[in-house]
Amino acid sequence: MSHRDAASSVVHFYATAPYPCSYLDGREARSQVAIPVEAIDAALYSQLVRMGFRRSGYYTYRPFCEGCEACVPVRLRAAQFAPDRAQRRTWLHHQGLAVRVLPLAFDARHFELYRRYQRARHPGGGMSEDGSQQYSEFILKSRVDSVLVEFSEGDVVRMVSLVDRLEDGLSAVYTFYDPDVPGASYGNYSVMWQARWARELGLPFLYLGYWIGECRKMVYKSRFKPLERLADGAWAPF
């Protein structure tokens, strides 16, 4: 399968071999990957995200699992986002965080926070023992318009979000945060902050990746409204 963009560069898609699913125990997953990575510029990447693709380092992919459609691409209408009571409390609770938008560059404090987050939130997972090279390949490698958003209290970094800027929105690629702060709701705050940033930039959408109904860790995404889902090639209300 291939796709030709306006610049007449051809992108092909290939399916990976099966691998253990990261979200649903006991299942196998496959991905469809767009290649070559050098051909995927910002405009084409924006189009691929609208088609349900995500990014991991240099690679742009989407689920391609036979007989399974559990991974549902979702996006938030940023301008119309209306936080509920719990989200408003979260917003007020974290107003003391200082925010910096940074280029992709290695920071030892970010890396240590990433390691703590992985070991606390995803123990035994494939990334829980990542070294600096694996971290850099995942977080710091990009061929599109990407930034790190750093949230800190004084000299202490509490959260870092990797965000891609698209033609029609922002894509929340990955967020990691301090897992040891009682009462914190950093992940939800990051989504709200990114939605506000998208609105300030005049961008209509915040792409939130995949919602998986059977995965407890994904439930929070459905609480952000108005949410849209990609089904049969078209975006519609969630």
N, C-alpha and C positions, 0 to 999 in steps of 0.2 A: 504494500500500500504506500502511496506517496501523496504529497501535497505540494502545490506550486504557489508561492506567494507572489506579491506584486513585483518583487525584485527578480523573479524568475529563477530563484534557487530552489532546488528540489529537496524536500525532506521526506525521508522514508521512515516507516515504522516497523519495528520488529518486536516479537513477543519473547519474553524471557522464559527460561526453564522454570518449572514450578519450584516454589520455596515455601517454608512455613509462614503462615499468615501471622502478621504482627498484632492483629486486632482480635481475631476469633480463634480460640484454642481448638486444636485438632484439625484445622483446615489448611489447605494449601492455597497459595496465591500465585498469580502471574501478573506481570506488568507489560504494558505496551510502551516502548521507548522510542522517542523521536531522534533520528540521527540524520546527518552528522551534527554534532553539537555546535560546530563552527557556523552552521547555516542558520541557527536560531537567534535572530536578533530581537530587539525589544518589540518591534511591531508583530513579528510572527509569534513570539512568545505570548503576547497579549491575546492573540487569536487562539492559540492553543489552550490557554487558561480558560477562555470562554467555552472551549470544547470539553472541559473537564480535566485537563492536564494539571499536574503539579510539578514542582522542581525540587531536586535533591542534588546539591552541588551543581555540576555542569549538566546534569541529566534531567530531561523533561519527560515525564511519564504519566500514565493513568492506569488504574486497575484493569486487568484483562483476564478475569477469572471465569472459566467455563462453568456455567450453571449457577453463578452467584452474582447478584447485583446489590450486595450489602453496602458497598461504598457509594454514597450519594453525594456528588458535588453540590456545595451550598455556597450562597453569597448573601451578604446583608446589604439592604438598601440603606446606604449610609445617611443620606439626607433625611430619611423618614424614620431613622432609628429612634424608638421611644423606650428608654430604660424603665424597667419595672421597679418596684420598691426596693427589692434586694440589690439590684444593680445600682440604684441611686445611692444606697448606703455604701456600697463598695467604692463608688466614685469619690464620695466625700471622705471615706476612710483613708484613701491613698493620695489625697491631694498634696501631702508633704513630699512626695517623690519628685526629685529633680530629673528632667528629661533632656537627653542629648541625642541628636541624630548624627551618626558617625559613619564614615566610610568603612568598607570591609577591611579590617586589619586585626592582626592577632593582639590580644590583650590578655596577659596572664590572669587578671582578675576574672575576666569573662570565662576563660577556660576552666579555672577552678570552680566557678559557679556551675558551669555546665556539668562537670564531673560530679559534684554534689547532687545536682538535680537528677541526673541519670541514675545514680546509685540509690537515691531515695524513692524516686517515682517509678523507675523501670528496672528494679533489681533483677539481675540474671538475663536482662534483655541484650540484644546485640550491640547496644551502644553504651552499656553500663561500664565497660572497661576501655572505652575509647582513649587513645593517646592524643597528643597534640596534632599528629598528622591526620588522623581520622576526623578530629574536630575541624581542622582547617579545610579538609576536602568537603565536608558536609556544610559547614556554616560560611566559610570565607571564599569559596570558589563560585563565581557567577559570571556569566557573559551578558547579563541584562542589567537593568537599573535597580540595584539593590543597596540597602543601607542596614545598619544596625541601630536600633533604638535602645538606648541605655537608660534604665530607671535606677536612681540611687538615692540613698539617705546619707547625707554627708559624704564621707569617703567610702561608704559601703555600697557596692553594686547589688541591688536586690533582684533585678530582672533584666534580661536582654531579649529583644525581639528582632528576628530577621524578617525584613519586609521588602517586597518587590513592588516597584511603581510601574503600573500598566497604563495603557491608553485610556481605559475606562474605570480604573480603580486601583486599589492596593491589594496585594496578595499577602496574607499572613502566612509566611512560609514556616516559621518555627519560633517558639518562645520557650525559654528556660528561665527558672527563677529560684530564689532561695526557698528551700523546702522546710525550713525550720522556724519560720516566723509565725507564732500563734495568731489566729484570727485573720491572717492575710488572705486575699483573694486576687493574687497577682495576675493569673491568667485571664480572668474576666475583666480586670482593669485594663489589661493590654488590648483586648478586643475593643473596649469602649474608647480607649485613647486612639487607636488606629481608625475607628469609625469617625471620630471627630476630625482627625487629620485629613482623612479622605474628603470629608465635607468642606474643610477649609481650602483644600486644593481644587475644589469644584469637581471631584470625581464621584460618580454615582454609587460605586460598589466597593465593598470589602469582601474579597474572596477568602473563605474560611476553610478551604480544603474539603475533606470528606466527613459527612455525618454517617454514623453506623448505628442503627437502632439497637443492635444487640451488644454494643460495646459501651460499658458504663462511662468510660473516660470521654466519650464523644457526646454524652447527653447535654452538656452545657451549651452546645452550639444551637440547639433548638430553642433555647430561652431568649435568643436575640431576635428581635422582630422589627420590621418585616423581613423574613427570610425567604429566599428563593432556592429552588432545587432544579438541577438539570435532569430532565427525563426525556428520553426519545429525541434527543438533540435539541430540545427547547427549554428555556428557563421559564419556570412557572412558580406561583406562590407555594411555599412549603406546606 
